[in-house]
């Protein structure tokens, strides 16, 4: 099984160990693309401040992010699982997982990134700011750039097992499984069901969607789930007492699941 997660805007303040070495990251076939995007980000962040803030969607109060970006090639690093600190990663709480679940997480999880393409939890990276919606000089729109670069690496990482795709829309657009692989891919939408005077109503969850997905991954890892098919993955979620409803899926497209929660 491969589990695909989005990155988080929230990140650790600083790394704790050796400097960045792109050649030591997982998916080494992405090294040339990572080098190109990193160089463009460093150049942008060390140049005209107004242009850099606009390109990265930052406010004037966030100019410190530019200074950090400009030093990425010599910055201290930490495992990606410690660098990302947002809501999903708080709910996943990797550090508190027992050893077998941590080993499973290292084996199965890939995190999408506007800067790195995709990384494993153990890949050492520095904190950075580079949203997937950014346009970098010489590179262009990162979403389109990574669509071209990621396909072979992601298809190989997925192999012949099921894929649980929990990425947000912008990151999901950087790699879309095709053909037979799409049939083994499961995407998740979180719906909140609550009682009203007119009866039960459901709404799409936004912020707490991330927390639910973090708990879902944690539960799968804690249970030692190792499904061999998309159907087996759905069964594993139901065995964990998740309310799961599968939506009609056109041929050649990933299967869409609605996970219905009553508490956020």
Secondary structure, 3 states (H helix, E strand, C coil): CEEEECCCCCECCCCCCCECCHHHCCCHHHHHHHHHHHHHHHHHHCCCHHHHHHHHCCCHHHCHHHHHHCCHHHCECEEHHHHECCHHHHHHCHHHCCHHHHHHHHHHEEEEECCCEEEECCCEECCCCCCCCCEECCCEEHHHHHHHHHHHHHHHHHCCCCEEECCCHHHHCCCCCCHHHHHCEEEEEEEEEEEECCEEEEEECCHHHHHHHHHHHHHHHHHCCCCCCHHHHHHHHHHCCCEEEECCCCCCCCEEEEEEECCC
